[in-house]
Amino acid sequence: MKPFAYARPADARAAVRAVAADPAAMYLAGGTNLVDHLKLGVAEPGLLVDVTRLTSAEVSDLDGGLSIGAAVRNSDLAADHRVRTRYPVLARALLAGASGQIRNAATTGGNVLQRTRCGYFQDTTTPCNKREPGSGCSALGGYTRYHAILGASEHCAATHPSDMAVALAALDARVRVLGRDGERTVPLVDLHRLPGDSPERDTVLEHGDLITAIDLPPPPPGRGDYRKVRDRASYAFALVSVAVVLDVQDGVVGDVRLAFGGVAHKPWRAYEAESALRGRPATEESFRAAVEAELAAARPVAGAEFKVGLLARTATAVLRDSAARR
């Protein structure tokens, strides 16, 4: 690990000024992703700015929804009674992530900002366009079991690892950001980027931008669920995951929110499938057809083709089970 400076500013605006002024500066909160990358030599900041105590660690009611402070720990958020009863898809997604120890340390803001990555990104002996732009993508032609089937490019096929962010995408969450020019709000579905020819950029945020909170609108109608398929029973990234909120009235889909994880450089909101389902019979045939319509755009990297069928089966099953439990 290389030496670095450490700062604890008095407030969030001072923290933003400090990071924005130094291209080598990074924020530190829970540290569950950053500290790993410091140890591996993937991240080599010249300055770490501690924001642990500079944003709210509370969940508060907001216009029929909730406002989640950026410093709220994942375990606390999953245990919050309002989240468990009004947004069960989010509670289940949180509990599917990482391990109990990591959830006790990981923060809301840090979770959605963890690096989109694969094993090659964390192996500094291999080329990686995310780590060193222009060096090449070792995954193409390499080990790709966990890689993208949607939205990948010739420069990167890594997938975003957050479970929580998939549920937030399905819930139309909004991200509050403090930057050099003041505060703004970004829809969660627009926060993360597809790789294109700039895979080193995971999000639309500028250097120095700080997430201060994530806001949830009032709960959508219907039943929420989250399902994750992985190689181990716990402490493993998703091969595929599905977040759904499904509202069925008299056997017909009234509203549906659907998002996929483990399949793209960002949490994937399945708008095509949603559009195909609204107003349709709530049957397994309808669910399967809608998911297949979404996956018509899938272009899996070699070695990840199996994920197309796996996601189709998983999403269809989650929709079917949600409709049966309404």
N, C-alpha and C positions, 0 to 999 in steps of 0.2 A: 504494500500500500504506500502510495506517495504522500508526502506531507501536504496538509492543506490548512487554511485558516478557518476559524469558526467564529460565527457572530450570532448574537441573540438580540435583535432589534427590539425597540420598545413597543412598536405597533406594526400592523400589517402594511401600512403605507411606507414606513421606513424599510421594511423588508423588501418590498417591491422595488424601491429606489436602489437598494444595495445590489440586488440581483440584476436588475436592468442595466446597471452601470458596469457590470463585470461579465464579459462573455464566458468566463470560466466558473461562474458562480452557479450553485444549485440550491434548491430548497431541501430541507430535512424535516420530516414529520415523524411518522411511525418508523420509517427506515427499513421496512421489511423487504423492499425491492432494491433500494439504493445501496444499503450496506452490503448486500450480496454482490452487487456489481463493483463496489469498491474493493472487496476482497479478491474478486476475479480479475481486476485490472481493466474492466470494461468501462467504468466511470472513473475519471481522474479529475475531479473538480479542484480548482484553486481555492475556492471559498465555499463553505457550507453555511447557509443561513437557516437557523432553527426557527421554524414557525409553529412549533407544537402548541404554544400557549397564545398564539396571535389570532386564531380563528375560533369560532364557537365549538364547544364540545356538547352542545345540547340539541335535542330534537324538539321543535316547537310547532304549534298549530299555525297554519297560514291559509286564510281564505278557503277553508274547507279541505285543504290539503295539509302537507307538512313541509317544514323547512329543516333540512339536515345540515348542521354545522360541519365544516370540512374536517374538524378535529374529532368528530364522533367516531369511536372505535367500532369496528365491524361487529364485534360480539355484542356491544351495547345496542347497536342499531337492530340487530337480529332479535334481541330480547325485548325491545320496546313494544308494549302492548298495542299501541296504535298501528305499528308496522305489521305485527303478527295478525291482527284482526282485519285491518283495512287494506293492507298491501301484502297478502301472504306470498305472492310470487317473489317479492323482494326478500322477505325473511328466509324463504327456502333457498333462494340463490346465494344469500350470504352464508348460510350454514353448509352449502355445498362447496365453498371455497376454502382452500388451504387447510390449516389445522386449527384446533382450538387455541393453541399458543399464539399463532400468527394473527388470528382474528382478534385476540386481546390487545395486540399492538398496532395492527393496521388501521389506518384512518380512512374516512370516506373520500376525502380529496385525493389521497395517495393511491387508493385502490383503482379509481378510474384512470389515473395517470401512470400506472405501472407500464413499463415498456412493452410494446408489441414485440415479440421476440420468439426465437427458436433456439435450439441447442447450439447452432453455429454462431449466433450472436454472442453467446456467453463463452465461446471458445476462441480466445484471442489468437490461436495458432492458425485459424482458418479465415479465408476471405469472407467479408460480410458487408453488403452495401449499407446496412443500417448503422453499423459501427464505423466503417470507413467508406464513405460514398465513393463509388467508382471502382471498388476493389473486386466486385463480383459477388454472386450469390451462391454459396456452397450448397444450399439446399437443392437447387435445381440439378438433378442428377444424383443427389445424395439421399439421406434418410428423410422421408417426407410424411411419415405416418400422421403427424400432428399438423400438417400444413393446409394451406387454403384451397378451397374449391370455388370460392366466389371472390371476384375483385382483385385477384393477384396480378402482378405484372412480371415482366422479365427481370426486374430488379429485386423483387422480394416476394416471398410466398408465406411469410410468417403470419400467425394468427394472434389476435388480442386475447389475453388470458383471463380477463376479469369475468367472474360470474355475476357479480353485482351489476356491472355495467349493462349486461344483457337484459336484466330485469328492468333497469332504469330506462333503457331504450323502449321497451314495451309499454312503460308507464308514462311516456312523454315527459320525462323529467327535464328540468332546465338547470343549467349550471351558472352560478354567479361567479364572476371573475373580476378581480381587481388588477388593473394594469397601470402603466405609466400615465395613461390619459383618463383614468378614472374607472368607474364600475360599468360593467355591461353584463348581459345575459346571453348565453349560448344554449340552444337546444342540445340535449345530450346526443341525439342522433347525428348532430353536425359537429360534435366536438372532435371525434376521431377521423382520421383520413384513410383513404385507400392509398397504397404505396406509390402508384404511378412511377414517375422517374425520380421521386424524392423520398425514398423509403425511410430516410433518417428522421423524417418528421412524422411523429405519431399522431399529432393533434394540430388543430388550427391555432393554438395558443402561440403568442409571441414570447420571446425570452423575457422573463421577468413577470409574466402574468401569474397570478396566484388565485387558485380556486378558494373561495370563502364559504360557499354553501351550495347545496343541491336542493332544489325545490321540486316537490311533487304536487301535481294538480289534484283535485278531488278524485277519489278512487273511481275508476271506470266501472260500469255495470258488468256483472258477471263474476265468474269464478277464476281465480288465478292459480297457476301452478308453474313449477320449474323442474325440469328433468335434465340430468347430466349423465352422459355416457363417458366412461373413462376406463383406463387400463387397471387402475387400482381402486379399491373401495373408498379411499380418502387420500388427501394430500396429492392430488394429481390434476393436471389441466384437463379440460374437456377434449375428447375427440370430437363430440358434437354436444350442444346443449340447446334447450328450447325453453323460452319463457312465453307463457300464453295467459291472456285474460279473455275468457269466452262468455258471451251473453247469449242464451238461447231462450226464445219465447215461442211456445206452441210448436216446438219441433223445428223452428227456423232460426238461423243465426241472425241475431239483431246487431251485435257489434263484436269485434274481435281485435285483439292486439297480439301480435306475434313477432318474436325476435329470436335470432339464432346466435349461438356462440361457438367458438372453436372452428369456424369455417372461413373467416376473413380477417383482414388486417384491422377491422373494427367490428364492434357489435353490429349484427346485420338485421335491420328492421325489414320484415318480410311484407312490404306493402303490396306486392303483386298477389300474394296468397290472401291477404286480408280483403283486398278488393274482390277477389274471386269468391270469397265465402259469404260476404254480407248479403243477406236476403236469400241464401240458399238453404236447402234442407240440412239439418245437423246430422248428417250420416257419415259413416266411414268413407263411403265413396266420394262424397263432396270434399271431405278433409284431404283425402289422398290426392284428388285432382288439383286442389288448390296448392298443396305443397309442391306437387310436380310442376305446376305452372311457375312457381317461384324458382325452382331448381333448373328450369330450362336454360337459364343463363350460366349454370355452373360450368366452369372450365378448370377441373382439378389438375393440379400438378401431378406428374407421374409418381405413382406410389400412394396417392391419396384418393384414388377413384372410388374406393370402397365407402368413403364418407358420404357420397351422394345418396346411395341406397340406405345407409345407416341413418342419415338425417331424415330422409323421407319416411322411414318406418317410425322413427322416434317422434317426429312432429305429428304424424297421423295418430299415433297411440296417445299422445298427450291431449290432443284435441278431442279424440273419442272419449277418453276417460273423463275429461273435464265436462263434456256434454252429459255424460251418464251421471255425474255427481251433482248436477245443478240443483 
